[in-house]
Structure formats: C-alpha cells, structure tokens
Amino acid sequence: MSSGSRDDLPAHSPFADHSSARQSVAAPDDSVAATPLPNASAAADNEQPGTPPTPYSNPFSPPETPARSSYLDGATPSPHPSRPFLAEDANQNNPNAPFTEAVVLSEKPRRDNRRKRLFIWLGIGAAAIVVIVLAVILPVYFTVIKKSGGSGSSRGSSGSTSSTNPESPTGATSGGDGSVITLADGSTFTYSNKFGGFWVDDPTNPYNNSARPNSWTPALNEPWDYSKDKIYGVNLGGWLVLEPFIVPALFEKYQNVTPNPAIPSGQAVDEWSLSVAMLNDTSEGGGIGQLEDHYKTFITEQDFAEIAGAGLNWIRLPVPYWAIETWPGEPFLSKAAWDYVLLAFKWARKYGLRIYLELHTVPGSQNGYNHSGRLGPINFLNGFMGIANAQRTMDYIRYLAEFISQNEYQDVVPMFGIINEPLLGIIGRDQLTRFYLQAHDMIRDITGIGKGAYIVIHDGFQGTGSWKDFLPGSDRIILDTHPYVAFGGDFDHPLDFWPSVGCQAYSNNQSQIDFGITISGEFSGAINNCGKWVIGVGQNSTYAQCDTWNDWPNWTQDMKTGIKNFVMSQMDGMGLPGQFFWTWKVGNSSITGRVEAPLWSYKLGLDNGWIPTDPREAQGLCASLNLGGNTPWNGTYQPWQTGGSGAGTIAATALASFSQYPPPAISNVNGEDPAQLPMYTATSAVPTLPTPTTFTAATTTGGDGWADPADTSLAAAPIAGCVYPNAWGPAADATVAVCGGSTAAAPTTAAPTAPAIPTV
C-alpha cells in the first residue's frame, strides 16, 4: 500500500523520451546498497544490496519530452515492511501551496493474432441453495433484467427505480429489502437493502446474472461503463491472505513460541511464520486446520449481503498463490482457499456484486511485506531465483485467467489484478514492464482481444504519473494506486484538515488522461498509524494520540464526523471510475475482545457512525468545501483502452523496447546474465482449478476450469537433477546455478525450492 498523493508525482513519465535517446539497460551496480528490508525468515542473512536498474526511456513519446526517472538520484529506500508509502504532498499540482482548510461537515439526518513470444512461459461442491422468500410484503419492487438489455439504470442518482420482481418464469428465487435468506447451515437472516437492490438465487441456473446490489448499479448481465458507472468497493483483506492487524487473534496465539530458523524471533509475523507455528502446534485446537476454520467464519454469505445493503457494488478479492498449489518447503495451507474463492464468486453473483480478483502473493515475494506471505527479501524478478519465481508466477496468473475467462465467470469477475504491489524500486521498471507485456500477451491469447477481464497493474509505489504512455495499443489495462495517509508520518493536523488531502491529493484525473482507466484499489479512514500491528507485529506507533484513537467506543461525535468527512472526501476526490476501501472487516483481538485497528474497518465504521450509510453521500463534498482537486477529466478514454479500435496492436517501438524476455538484466545477481540464471522447465501437468460440483437442479456443470482449449502448455517444474538456491532467499554470495538458462546439468540430487520447515 502506498501513501500520500499520487497523480502528478513525476512531471514527466520515465516512459517519455525519443527512441534515438533510448538507453540500454545495463547490469546494476551491486556495490550500492539500498535500504534493506527486515527479514523474519530463515533467509535473514540475505538482505539484498543493489540499486534499481539504470533509467531507461520510452521511444513512443515526442522527441522534445525529456527523460525522467524515479531512480536518477540513486536507490529508492524501501518503505516500511508492513506498508510502503509516498510523500504526502508528492502529487499536488502545486506542492508549494498549502492545502485549503476544510470545514468539518455536520452530521446529516439520515440518510493480431497470437504473437510469438521470445520466451514461452511456461460455485463450490454443494447443492444449490433454494432460498425461500417468506410471507413478507416487500416494500420495494424490482427490475426485470434481460441479458440483451442495456443498463437502463439511474446510475449515481439517489432514487430507486420501481418495477416488478424478477422471480419466475425461470424458477429463480429472488428478493429485496425485508426478505429472509436461508443459509447453507439452515440459519436465516433478513436482507436489508434500502437502495432498490435485489438478490437472485436460481436453482435451475446457478449462473443467473440478473441480480443487482442497488438501483444505480448495472445488473451483472449489463455492461459496465468505466467512464460513467461509479465503483463503490471494499476489499476482503485478511480473509484468504492473512495480515496481523486484520486478524490479530490468529497471530496473538503465537507470539511466544520457541525460536527456530523460520520463526527467529519466536513471534508469528506473517503467514509463513504463522503457518509454521500452527504446523508445529500439536495441542488441542492447534494445527494448520485453524486457517480453514478462519476461512469459514471470518467472511460469510451474510457479509456479501451486508456489502450490497451498504450501497456498495464491487469487491476486491485478494487471493494467495497457495490457493492453487504449494511447492516442497512452503508451509502455507495448500489449495484450501480456492473453495472460498468459489464461494465468493457464488455469493457475489447472488447479490449482484462485481469482483476485482487480484493475486496478492507470488513465490519468493514481490515486495517483502508481511501481506506477500513472507516478510523478508524480494525474490521476484530480483536475485538469483528471480527469473524462476517469475515463471511460477506467470503460471499462476495463467491458471486464474483461464478460470475467470470461462463464460460462467466473465460477468462476475470483470477485473483481474495480476500482481499486488510489486516493489518497483527494487525490481525495476524495465523488468516489470517486460513481465507485464508477457502477461498481457498470454492473457489476451486466452481471452481474445476485447474480451475477458480487464488486466490491472499496480503503480509500484512510484505514483500514477510515472506510468504515462504505458504500452500504447494494449488491450484494456487498468492502473491501480493505493493512497494512504497512515504511512506518511505527518499526523498532527486538526480533523478539518484531512478532507483537503482526500479532495486534492488523491484525484486520479491526470492519470485518466495520461494512462487511461485508473482506480484506487485501496484507501482507508486512517489519519495516523495507530492500531495494533498496523505497522507490523511487535511495532508500536509513536504517535502520542494513539490511546485516544484506538479507544473507538469512546470517540466523540466530532471525531466520528471528522473521520467520516475524510473517508467521503476520498470517495469524492478519487472520482471515476472509483475506489475500494481497505478493508471490509477487522477481527477482534483475542486479548481485548474488540477491534484494535478501527480506522481500517468499513463495517465497524458503518455500524458506529464514521462511514456513510449511503456512499453517494460523498458526491459533491469537495466542491462544497471549495476543494475542487486538480486537472478535470473529460470523461472519455482512447478506444484501445476499452477494447475498441486499435486494442491489441501494441506500438512497434514498445515491442522493440520490452519484448526481450527474460530481461537483459536484473538486480542483485552480481551482474550475471538473467538468461543463465536458475530456471524451470515446462514439463509438469497443469493444476487446473476445480469448479463447483454439479448442481442438482440444474443442467449446467459450470465449465471445466479452462477457457481456452488451445492453451496446452505444461506447467513449470524443476529440471530433473538440478540443484536450486532457496527460492525465498538465495544466499547473498550465490553464483549462477548449475542448471541456469536452458541447460540442464549433471547433478543427480534434486533440491527443494524452499528450505525444509523446521519443527519446534
């Protein structure tokens, strides 16, 4: 997660230069040390020195555009190991101008063909739930949605549409506000939705996409227009990818275990060390099965219903790669999370919610933060196992893309984030761009041009402005940015100051012009870094007012109103296409029995008055405070940016610059040729993702998990007989592996890709 402001960070993009001035990417100078990341793993001695790669320029901008790079002044220091950040005022149009002081609002009363790549990369098993609408006279009527129909919705308006209930003639069961829903375990709850939304659960067609969460949001089977339809979204953080501050109770149990190489401090600080601790816990209630108990209870169908009832319409769903598989030596609970991904798809379909699916973790870690699975060094496109880990990552992107590109899931999952928050300052822009080009081509080979989910990439904590002119002619790529105040360190401001940050610093309008579709995939209500483990396990904020801000049951009305204004200022200032709050729910501490990071929980704020009960309440807030933000956006995208004319025909100059793969250089390999670094070979069977079992009342089977039958490539696997360095932290003095590149060596003993899991 980044912090502070974004849009105008670089005055010019590092992509902006003429081809005649284009620099080649040299091997990095490994003698210059970047700020290391703390490592709580067996690879603690492998913190990575080195600078980001040599600045490069972009051949598809005008000759007069000067070169601009985030790295010209040396290495970019690594942000905090829990969450990275940018300077608070980095993207204001005029960084020297003070924010206009805002007035605290009073509470409102209620309301081409497949291109040859230069390097070849390698619902749930249960019967459908028949939901009975009890004998209740529904207070609202609902719209009949037909697949061939247009949107026809009053998007953004505050009123509901009136029409008829879409129950029958298909046999679908449907209901709206006041209807009673029966869950799989037989329990019931009453659906509350004051915004004209209705659920649909069709036992004869479990892929019925006619539900809608509210009157202003298109039904799932209607087109979504990113230039007109507003995303009001939340993340489901801490559910399938654990973070200590979101689910503290799981970690609190393992804060005093016997130290070992995997848990050197004796504290579980990330999902890796937590998994090791659980695996070694043979007491009653111990074991890795605790994680599946968490999956079952932390987020349920009722949460999806409440999200729709809160006026929201999208969910960002972080998933770990171990939902697909793990390799030897990796302690994560393998494959279990996938069952809950399928449930998320099912529940989102039922309540009309769209999903932005994103791969939150990758082998070796893409950023070294605890939410990447393991706190420590970065081993994705960086270091001696950087290429091999990228091969595995590309495979996992491929499997997810194949699944969500099936007809049954395209309406439910319109966005796919391929890697969450890769730390560009260490990995390098050139390297990441080359990987993104490979991923783009692979995904569009699966979907076809103009079809399938939009591809989402993160800004790498370099600001959205640095991505100007990215891969022109690509097919539907969205830029995601994560602005946070909490990790900037400047907290001493009155409450009426913070709306100016949301309104002026967090607008994406300039990026809408320079890049194309730009969303804020994460933001929060935090105006400080208070809260248990927000900045990492064992680390406490030094902010003097944390005791007050952590004691949310005793917040004054002014405090609640101040936070609400800040949240709404971000909702308004970010504008179209929209944003996703991080996160929907924060779990209770097992020690205090209550939420200890209140500024991060949408649900807690909704229940207690510092989150608006109708997100549209934020509309016009910035204008009312005379905080109009920065550059206006005219509401249109280039045709290729939305899958229209020119999409899939990437500029020849871009292809010439970024098609070579593996990259000509990566950092922290002592200048070795990446083509000779350890690699895997595509010889293993593909672990096709399971689909829901056959539905008893339906004729459909829900696909086979694989959209493109022409995609017959095998999966990455270790080369037989080769010895590989530790994929999660190769030794700092490692040399090129004996089976680097395409050459297999003679050793007869195969090595695991991660160290054996030690026992306590």
C-alpha positions in Angstrom: 0.0 0.0 0.0 1.3 3.4 -0.9 0.7 6.6 1.0 0.2 10.3 0.3 -0.6 11.8 -3.0 0.0 10.4 -6.5 -1.2 11.8 -9.7 1.4 14.4 -10.6 4.4 12.8 -8.9 6.7 12.9 -11.8 6.4 15.9 -14.1 7.2 13.6 -16.9 7.0 9.9 -17.3 10.1 7.7 -17.3 8.5 6.3 -20.4 8.7 9.7 -22.0 11.7 10.0 -24.4 12.5 9.7 -28.1 13.8 6.4 -29.4 17.1 7.9 -30.5 17.9 8.7 -26.9 16.8 5.4 -25.6 19.3 3.9 -23.1 20.1 0.2 -22.9 19.6 -1.4 -19.5 22.9 -2.2 -18.0 23.6 -4.6 -15.2 23.0 -2.8 -12.0 25.8 -1.7 -9.8 25.5 -4.2 -6.9 28.0 -2.3 -4.8 25.5 0.4 -3.8 23.3 -0.7 -1.0 19.6 0.1 -0.9 17.8 0.2 2.4 17.3 -3.4 3.4 14.0 -4.9 4.4 13.8 -6.6 7.8 13.7 -10.3 7.4 12.0 -12.6 9.9 12.7 -15.7 8.0 15.4 -18.3 7.5 16.9 -16.0 4.9 17.6 -13.3 7.4 21.2 -13.0 6.2 20.2 -12.4 2.6 19.1 -8.8 2.6 19.6 -7.5 -0.8 22.0 -4.8 -1.7 21.8 -3.1 -5.0 20.2 -0.2 -6.8 17.2 -0.1 -9.1 18.2 -0.6 -12.7 19.6 2.1 -14.9 16.9 4.6 -16.0 15.6 3.9 -19.4 13.5 6.0 -21.8 10.4 5.5 -23.9 10.5 5.6 -27.6 6.8 6.3 -28.1 6.8 9.9 -26.8 7.7 13.1 -28.7 11.4 13.9 -29.2 11.1 17.1 -27.0 10.0 15.1 -24.0 12.9 15.0 -21.5 13.9 11.8 -19.8 12.5 11.4 -16.3 13.2 8.6 -13.8 12.4 8.0 -10.2 15.9 6.5 -9.9 18.2 9.2 -11.2 19.1 10.2 -7.6 20.0 6.7 -6.5 18.2 3.9 -4.9 14.7 4.3 -3.7 14.6 3.4 0.0 12.4 0.5 0.9 9.2 1.6 2.6 8.1 0.3 5.9 7.9 -3.5 5.9 4.2 -3.5 6.7 3.1 -0.9 4.2 5.1 1.3 1.8 4.4 5.0 1.3 4.9 8.0 -0.8 5.4 11.6 0.4 2.1 13.1 1.5 2.2 16.0 -0.9 4.0 14.4 -3.8 1.3 14.8 -6.3 -0.4 18.1 -5.6 -0.4 20.3 -8.7 1.4 22.9 -6.7 3.4 21.2 -4.0 4.3 24.6 -2.5 0.8 25.7 -2.0 -0.8 24.8 1.4 -4.0 22.8 1.5 -7.1 24.9 1.8 -8.5 24.4 5.2 -11.7 22.4 5.1 -14.8 22.9 7.3 -16.0 19.8 9.2 -19.3 18.8 8.0 -22.2 18.4 10.4 -23.9 15.0 10.6 -26.6 14.6 8.0 -30.0 13.4 9.3 -30.2 10.0 8.0 -29.9 9.4 5.5 -3.4 -9.7 -34.1 -3.1 -12.8 -34.0 -1.2 -14.7 -31.4 2.2 -13.0 -31.3 5.2 -15.4 -31.0 6.8 -14.5 -27.7 10.5 -14.5 -27.4 10.3 -16.6 -24.2 7.5 -19.2 -23.7 6.2 -19.1 -20.1 5.8 -21.7 -19.3 -19.8 -22.4 -7.2 -18.3 -24.9 -4.5 -19.0 -28.6 -4.1 -22.5 -28.4 -2.7 -26.1 -28.5 -3.9 -27.6 -25.2 -4.9 -29.4 -23.4 -2.0 -33.0 -22.9 -2.6 -33.8 -19.6 -0.9 -37.4 -19.1 0.2 -39.0 -15.7 0.3 -41.2 -15.8 3.5 -44.6 -14.4 3.6 -43.5 -10.8 3.8 -44.8 -8.0 1.7 -41.7 -6.4 0.2 -41.6 -2.7 0.4 -40.0 -2.3 -3.0 -40.4 -3.7 -6.4 -37.6 -4.8 -8.6 -36.4 -4.5 -12.2 -36.7 -7.4 -14.6 -33.2 -7.8 -16.1 -32.7 -9.4 -19.5 -29.3 -10.3 -20.8 -29.8 -8.5 -24.1 -30.9 -5.3 -22.4 -28.8 -2.2 -21.8 -28.1 -0.7 -18.4 -31.2 1.3 -18.1 -30.3 2.2 -14.6 -30.3 5.5 -12.9 -26.6 5.4 -12.0 -25.5 7.8 -9.3 -28.9 9.1 -8.6 -30.3 8.9 -5.1 -33.6 7.5 -6.0 -34.7 3.9 -6.6 -36.3 2.5 -9.7 -39.7 0.9 -9.4 -40.7 -2.1 -11.3 -41.5 -5.8 -10.9 -39.9 -8.7 -9.1 -37.8 -11.0 -11.4 -39.0 -14.2 -9.7 -40.2 -16.7 -12.4 -40.7 -17.6 -15.1 -37.3 -19.2 -14.9 -37.9 -20.6 -11.4 -35.4 -18.2 -9.9 -35.9 -17.2 -6.3 -35.4 -13.5 -5.6 -36.0 -10.9 -3.0 -35.1 -7.5 -1.8 -35.3 -5.4 1.4 -37.0 -7.4 4.1 -36.8 -10.8 2.5 -35.5 -13.6 4.7 -32.5 -15.6 3.4 -31.8 -19.2 4.5 -28.1 -20.1 4.6 -26.4 -23.4 3.9 -26.4 -24.4 7.5 -30.2 -23.7 7.9 -29.8 -20.4 9.7 -31.6 -17.3 8.4 -31.2 -13.6 8.3 -33.3 -10.7 7.0 -31.8 -9.0 3.9 -31.6 -5.2 4.5 -31.2 -3.1 1.3 -32.8 0.3 1.2 -31.4 1.1 -2.2 -33.5 -1.0 -4.6 -31.1 -3.9 -4.8 -32.2 -7.5 -5.0 -30.6 -10.9 -4.8 -31.3 -13.8 -7.2 -30.6 -17.4 -6.5 -31.7 -19.6 -9.4 -31.6 -23.4 -8.7 -32.1 -24.2 -12.3 -29.5 -21.8 -13.5 -26.8 -21.2 -10.9 -25.1 -18.8 -13.3 -28.1 -16.4 -13.4 -26.5 -12.9 -13.5 -29.6 -10.7 -13.2 -29.1 -9.6 -9.6 -28.1 -6.0 -8.8 -26.9 -4.5 -5.5 -28.8 -1.2 -5.9 -30.8 0.9 -8.3 -27.9 2.9 -9.6 -25.6 -0.1 -10.4 -26.0 -2.1 -13.6 -27.0 -5.7 -13.1 -24.3 -8.2 -13.6 -25.5 -9.1 -17.1 -25.5 -5.5 -18.1 -22.4 -3.7 -19.4 -20.2 -1.7 -17.0 -19.1 1.7 -18.3 -15.9 2.9 -16.5 -16.5 6.4 -17.7 -20.0 6.6 -16.2 -20.6 3.9 -13.6 -19.0 4.6 -10.2 -17.2 1.9 -8.3 -18.1 1.9 -4.6 -15.9 -1.0 -3.4 -14.4 -2.7 -0.4 -11.6 -5.2 -0.1 -11.9 -8.5 1.7 -8.5 -8.2 3.2 -7.4 -10.7 5.9 -9.7 -13.4 4.7 -7.7 -15.6 2.3 -4.5 -13.7 2.7 -3.7 -13.0 6.4 -2.5 -9.8 7.8 -1.7 -9.5 11.6 -3.5 -6.2 12.1 -6.7 -7.5 10.4 -6.9 -10.9 12.1 -4.8 -10.3 15.3 -6.4 -13.3 17.2 -4.7 -15.8 14.9 -1.3 -14.2 15.5 -1.7 -13.4 19.2 -1.7 -17.1 19.9 1.8 -17.5 18.5 3.8 -14.6 20.0 5.9 -16.6 22.3 7.0 -19.8 20.5 10.4 -21.5 20.6 12.6 -19.6 18.1 13.7 -21.6 15.1 15.1 -20.6 11.6 11.5 -20.0 10.3 10.5 -18.0 13.4 13.8 -16.5 14.7 12.1 -14.0 17.0 9.7 -16.5 18.5 6.8 -14.4 17.0 4.5 -15.2 14.1 4.9 -12.0 12.0 3.5 -13.2 8.6 1.5 -16.1 7.1 4.7 -18.1 6.6 5.8 -18.0 10.2 2.2 -18.4 11.4 1.8 -21.5 9.3 5.0 -22.9 10.7 3.8 -22.2 14.2 0.5 -23.8 13.6 2.0 -26.9 11.9 4.2 -27.4 15.0 1.3 -26.9 17.4 0.1 -30.4 18.2 -2.1 -29.3 21.1 -5.8 -29.4 21.1 -7.1 -26.6 18.9 -3.7 -26.4 17.1 -2.6 -27.3 13.6 -2.9 -25.7 10.2 -6.6 -26.5 10.1 -7.1 -23.4 12.1 -6.8 -21.4 8.9 -9.7 -23.2 7.3 -11.8 -22.5 10.4 -10.9 -18.9 9.8 -11.9 -19.0 6.1 -15.3 -20.5 7.1 -16.1 -17.8 9.7 -14.3 -14.5 9.0 -16.3 -13.7 5.8 -19.6 -15.4 5.2 -22.5 -15.0 2.8 -24.1 -12.5 5.2 -21.1 -10.2 4.7 -21.8 -10.2 1.0 -25.4 -9.3 1.6 -24.4 -6.5 4.0 -21.9 -5.1 1.5 -24.7 -4.9 -1.1 -27.0 -3.4 1.5 -24.4 -0.7 2.4 -24.8 0.7 -1.1 -21.5 -0.8 -2.4 -21.2 -2.6 -5.7 -17.7 -4.1 -6.1 -15.5 -6.3 -4.0 -11.7 -6.6 -4.4 -10.8 -10.1 -3.5 -7.1 -10.8 -2.6 -6.1 -14.4 -3.2 -2.8 -16.2 -2.5 -1.0 -18.3 -5.0 -1.2 -21.2 -2.5 -4.9 -21.4 -3.2 -3.6 -23.1 -6.4 -0.7 -25.1 -5.0 2.4 -25.1 -2.9 5.9 -26.5 -3.6 8.0 -28.5 -1.2 9.2 -26.5 1.8 6.4 -23.9 1.6 4.3 -24.2 4.8 1.2 -22.5 3.5 -2.2 -24.3 3.7 -2.4 -25.6 0.1 -5.5 -25.3 -2.1 -8.0 -24.8 0.7 -8.5 -21.1 0.0 -9.8 -21.9 -3.6 -13.0 -23.4 -2.2 -13.7 -20.0 -0.7 -12.8 -18.2 -3.9 -15.6 -20.2 -5.5 -17.9 -19.3 -2.6 -17.0 -15.6 -3.1 -17.9 -15.9 -6.8 -21.2 -17.6 -5.9 -22.2 -15.0 -3.3 -21.2 -12.1 -5.4 -23.3 -13.4 -8.2 -26.3 -13.8 -5.9 -26.1 -10.2 -4.6 -25.1 -8.6 -7.8 -21.6 -7.6 -6.7 -18.7 -7.5 -9.2 -15.3 -8.8 -8.2 -11.9 -7.4 -8.8 -9.8 -10.6 -8.4 -6.2 -10.0 -7.6 -3.2 -12.2 -7.0 -1.9 -10.9 -3.7 1.1 -13.1 -3.2 3.7 -14.7 -5.5 6.5 -17.2 -5.0 9.6 -15.5 -3.4 7.6 -12.3 -2.6 7.2 -9.3 -4.8 7.6 -6.7 -2.1 9.0 -8.3 1.1 6.0 -7.2 3.1 4.0 -9.4 5.5 1.0 -9.4 3.2 3.0 -11.0 0.4 3.1 -14.2 2.5 6.6 -13.7 3.9 8.3 -10.7 5.5 11.9 -10.5 4.1 13.8 -10.2 0.8 12.3 -9.8 -2.6 12.8 -12.8 -4.9 10.5 -12.0 -7.8 12.4 -10.7 -10.8 15.2 -9.9 -8.4 18.1 -12.0 -7.1 19.3 -15.4 -8.3 15.8 -17.1 -8.1 14.0 -14.0 -9.6 13.5 -15.5 -13.0 12.4 -18.9 -11.8 9.9 -17.4 -9.3 8.6 -15.2 -12.1 8.0 -18.4 -14.2 5.9 -19.8 -11.4 4.0 -16.5 -11.0 3.2 -16.4 -14.7 1.8 -19.9 -14.5 -0.5 -18.9 -11.6 -1.6 -15.8 -13.5 -2.4 -18.1 -16.4 -4.5 -20.6 -14.4 -6.5 -17.8 -12.8 -7.0 -16.1 -16.2 -8.2 -19.4 -17.7 -10.7 -19.9 -15.0 -12.3 -16.4 -14.9 -12.4 -16.2 -18.7 -15.0 -19.0 -18.8 -18.4 -17.7 -19.8 -19.8 -18.6 -16.4 -17.5 -16.1 -14.7 -16.9 -13.2 -17.0 -19.8 -11.1 -15.8 -18.8 -11.6 -12.1 -15.1 -11.0 -12.4 -14.6 -8.1 -14.8 -11.1 -7.1 -13.4 -8.0 -9.2 -12.8 -5.1 -7.8 -10.9 -2.1 -9.9 -11.8 0.4 -8.9 -9.0 -0.4 -6.9 -5.9 2.0 -4.1 -5.1 5.3 -5.2 -6.7 8.1 -3.0 -5.3 9.3 -1.4 -8.4 12.1 0.5 -6.7 13.9 -2.8 -6.1 12.6 -4.9 -9.1 13.0 -2.1 -11.7 10.5 -0.6 -14.1 12.1 -2.1 -17.2 12.0 -5.6 -15.7 8.4 -5.2 -14.5 7.3 -3.8 -17.9 8.7 -6.7 -19.7 6.9 -9.1 -17.4 3.6 -7.2 -17.8 4.0 -7.3 -21.6 4.4 -11.1 -21.4 1.4 -11.4 -19.1 -0.7 -9.2 -21.3 0.0 -11.3 -24.4 -0.6 -14.5 -22.6 -4.0 -13.4 -21.1 -5.2 -12.0 -24.4 -4.2 -15.2 -26.2 -6.6 -16.8 -23.8 -9.5 -14.3 -24.0 -9.1 -12.8 -27.4 -8.8 -9.0 -28.0 -11.6 -7.0 -26.4 -12.8 -10.0 -24.4 -12.4 -11.2 -20.9 -11.4 -9.3 -17.8 -9.6 -6.0 -17.7 -6.0 -6.5 -16.7 -5.0 -4.5 -13.6 -1.4 -3.5 -12.7 -0.2 -1.6 -9.6 1.8 1.6 -9.8 4.7 0.0 -7.8 4.7 2.9 -5.3 6.1 5.3 -7.9 3.0 7.4 -8.4 0.5 7.2 -11.3 2.2 9.9 -13.3 5.2 7.7 -13.9 3.1 5.3 -16.0 2.1 7.8 -18.6 2.1 6.3 -22.2 2.4 2.8 -20.9 2.2 0.1 -23.7 0.0 2.1 -26.1 -2.3 -0.1 -28.1 -2.5 -2.8 -25.4 -5.9 -4.3 -24.7 -7.7 -3.0 -21.6 -5.1 -2.4 -18.9 -6.1 -0.6 -15.7 -3.7 1.2 -13.4 -4.3 0.7 -9.6 -2.9 3.0 -7.0 -3.1 2.7 -3.2 -3.1 6.1 -1.4 -2.6 6.2 2.4 -2.1 8.9 4.9 -1.2 6.4 7.6 2.3 5.6 6.4 3.4 9.2 5.7 4.2 10.1 9.2 2.6 13.6 9.2 -0.4 13.2 11.5 -0.5 16.4 13.6 -3.4 18.2 11.9 -6.9 19.1 13.0 -9.7 16.9 11.8 -10.9 19.6 9.4 -7.6 19.4 7.6 -8.0 15.9 6.2 -10.7 16.5 3.6 -8.3 18.6 1.7 -6.0 15.6 1.4 -8.8 13.4 0.0 -10.1 16.0 -2.4 -6.8 17.5 -3.7 -4.1 14.9 -3.3 -5.9 11.7 -4.2 -7.6 12.6 -7.5 -6.8 10.2 -10.4 -7.9 12.6 -13.1 -4.5 13.3 -14.5 -3.8 9.6 -14.8 -7.1 9.1 -16.5 -5.7 11.4 -19.2 -2.1 10.1 -19.3 -2.6 6.4 -18.7 -6.3 5.5 -19.2 -8.5 3.8 -16.7 -7.1 4.4 -13.2 -8.6 3.2 -9.9 -7.8 3.4 -6.3 -7.8 -0.2 -5.3 -7.1 0.6 -1.6 -7.7 3.5 0.7 -8.8 3.8 4.3 -10.1 6.1 7.0 -6.7 6.2 8.9 -5.3 9.6 9.6 -2.5 8.1 11.6 -0.7 4.8 12.0 -2.4 3.9 15.3 -3.9 0.4 15.8 -2.4 -2.8 16.9 0.2 -4.2 14.5 -0.8 -1.7 11.7 2.9 -1.1 11.2 3.9 -4.7 11.9 3.9 -7.3 14.7 5.9 -6.1 17.7 5.9 -2.5 16.4 4.0 0.3 18.0 3.2 3.7 16.8 4.9 6.6 18.5 2.0 9.0 17.8 1.0 10.5 21.1 -2.7 10.3 20.5 -3.0 6.6 19.7 -4.6 5.7 23.0 -7.5 8.1 22.1 -7.8 6.9 18.5 -7.7 3.2 19.5 -10.5 3.7 22.0 -13.2 3.8 19.4 -16.1 3.0 21.8 -15.5 6.4 23.4 -15.0 8.5 20.3 -16.8 11.8 20.4 -19.3 12.7 17.7 -16.8 15.3 16.4 -14.2 12.5 16.0 -16.6 10.3 14.1 -17.7 13.1 11.9 -14.1 14.1 11.2 -13.2 10.6 10.0 -16.4 10.3 8.0 -15.6 13.5 6.2 -12.1 12.3 5.4 -13.5 9.0 4.0 -16.1 10.8 1.9 -13.5 13.3 0.7 -11.5 10.4 -0.7 -14.6 8.9 -2.3 -15.5 12.2 -3.9 -11.9 13.3 -4.8 -11.0 10.0 -6.4 -13.9 10.3 -8.7 -14.5 7.9 -11.6 -14.0 5.0 -12.1 -14.0 4.7 -8.3 -12.3 3.1 -5.3 -12.1 0.2 -2.9 -11.9 0.7 0.9 -9.3 -1.3 2.8 -10.9 -3.3 4.3 -14.4 -4.5 4.9 -13.8 -6.1 8.3 -11.1 -6.2 11.0 -11.3 -9.0 13.5 -11.3 -8.7 17.3 -8.3 -9.1 19.4 -8.3 -12.3 21.5 -6.9 -10.3 24.3 -9.2 -7.3 24.4 -12.2 -8.8 22.7 -12.6 -5.9 20.4 -11.3 -4.4 17.1 -7.9 -2.8 17.7 -7.5 -1.1 14.3 -10.8 0.8 14.0 -9.8 3.2 11.2 -9.4 0.3 8.8 -12.8 -1.4 9.2 -15.6 -0.3 6.9 -18.1 -2.5 8.7 -17.2 -1.1 12.2 -17.5 2.4 10.9 -20.8 1.7 9.2 -22.2 0.3 12.4 -20.8 3.1 14.6 -21.2 6.3 12.5 -17.9 7.2 10.9 -18.7 5.5 7.5 -21.6 6.9 5.4 -24.6 4.6 5.3 -25.0 5.7 1.7 -21.7 6.1 -0.2 -23.3 8.6 -2.6 -23.5 11.0 0.3 -19.8 11.8 -0.7 -20.8 13.3 -4.0 -20.1 17.0 -4.2 -18.3 17.2 -0.9 -15.1 18.6 -2.4 -16.9 21.2 -4.3 -18.9 22.2 -1.3 -15.6 22.8 0.6 -14.1 24.6 -2.4 -11.6 21.8 -2.7 -12.0 21.0 -6.4 -8.8 18.9 -6.7 -6.7 19.1 -9.9 -7.0 18.6 -13.6 -10.5 17.9 -14.8 -11.0 14.8 -16.9 -13.3 14.9 -19.9 -14.9 11.5 -19.4 -13.5 9.7 -22.4 -10.8 7.1 -23.0 -8.9 6.2 -26.1 -10.8 3.4 -27.9 -8.0 0.9 -27.5 -8.0 1.5 -23.7 -11.5 0.0 -23.5 -11.1 -2.8 -26.1 -12.1 -0.8 -29.1 -10.3 0.2 -32.3 -6.5 -0.4 -32.0 -6.7 -2.6 -28.9 -4.2 -5.4 -29.0 -1.9 -3.7 -31.5 0.9 -2.5 -29.2 3.2 0.2 -30.7 6.1 -1.3 -32.6 8.5 0.9 -30.6 7.2 -0.5 -27.4 7.6 -4.1 -28.6 11.1 -3.3 -29.7 11.9 -1.9 -26.2 10.3 -4.5 -24.0 9.7 -7.8 -25.8 13.1 -9.4 -24.9 12.5 -11.8 -22.1 14.0 -12.7 -19.7 15.0 -9.1 -19.1 18.6 -8.3 -20.3 19.5 -7.5 -16.6 18.0 -7.9 -13.2 19.3 -6.6 -9.8 21.2 -8.5 -7.1 22.8 -11.2 -9.2 26.4 -9.9 -9.3 25.9 -8.9 -12.9 25.1 -12.3 -14.2 23.1 -12.8 -17.4 19.5 -13.4 -16.5 19.3 -16.0 -19.3 21.8 -18.1 -17.4 20.1 -17.9 -14.0 18.2 -20.8 -12.5 15.0 -21.6 -14.4 12.3 -24.2 -14.5 11.1 -26.2 -17.5 7.5 -26.6 -18.7 7.2 -30.3 -18.2 4.6 -30.7 -15.4 0.9 -31.3 -15.6 -1.2 -28.1 -15.2 -3.1 -28.0 -11.8 -6.5 -27.0 -13.3 -8.5 -25.1 -10.8 -11.6 -27.1 -9.6 -15.1 -25.9 -10.5 -18.2 -26.3 -8.3 -19.7 -29.8 -8.4 -22.7 -30.5 -10.5 -25.8 -28.7 -9.3 -28.7 -31.0 -8.5 -31.5 -28.9 -10.0 -29.5 -27.5 -13.0 -28.4 -28.9 -16.3 -25.1 -26.9 -16.3 -21.9 -28.2 -15.0 -20.1 -24.8 -14.7 -17.3 -25.3 -17.1 -14.1 -27.3 -16.6 -11.9 -24.5 -15.2 -10.1 -23.9 -18.5 -11.4 -21.3 -21.0 -9.0 -21.8 -23.9 -8.7 -25.4 -25.2 -5.9 -24.3 -27.5 -3.8 -23.5 -24.4 -2.0 -26.8 -24.0 1.3 -25.6 -22.5 2.6 -27.6 -19.5 3.4 -26.1 -16.1 6.8 -25.0 -14.7 8.8 -27.7 -12.8 12.3 -28.1 -11.6 14.7 -29.6 -14.1 15.4 -33.2 -13.0 18.8 -33.5 -11.2 19.3 -29.8 -10.8 20.1 -28.1 -7.6 18.3 -24.8 -7.0 19.1 -22.0 -4.5 16.4 -21.2 -1.9 13.6 -19.6 -3.8 12.7 -17.4 -0.8 16.2 -16.1 -0.1 19.2 -17.4 -2.0 22.5 -16.7 -0.3 23.9 -13.3 -0.9 27.1 -14.8 -2.4 25.3 -17.3 -4.6 26.6 -17.9 -8.1 24.8 -18.9 -11.3 23.1 -22.2 -10.7 24.3 -25.3 -12.4 21.1 -25.6 -14.4 20.7 -22.0 -15.4 19.0 -21.0 -18.6 18.1 -23.8 -20.9 21.0 -26.1 -20.0 20.4 -28.9 -17.6 23.4 -30.1 -15.5 24.6 -33.4 -14.4 24.0 -33.4 -10.6 21.8 -36.3 -9.5 20.2 -34.9 -6.4 17.2 -32.6 -6.9 16.8 -29.9 -4.3 13.6 -28.4 -2.9 12.7 -24.8 -3.8 12.5 -23.7 -0.2 14.1 -24.9 3.0 12.6 -27.7 5.0 10.1 -26.5 7.6 11.8 -26.7 11.0 10.0 -28.2 14.0 9.9 -26.5 17.3 
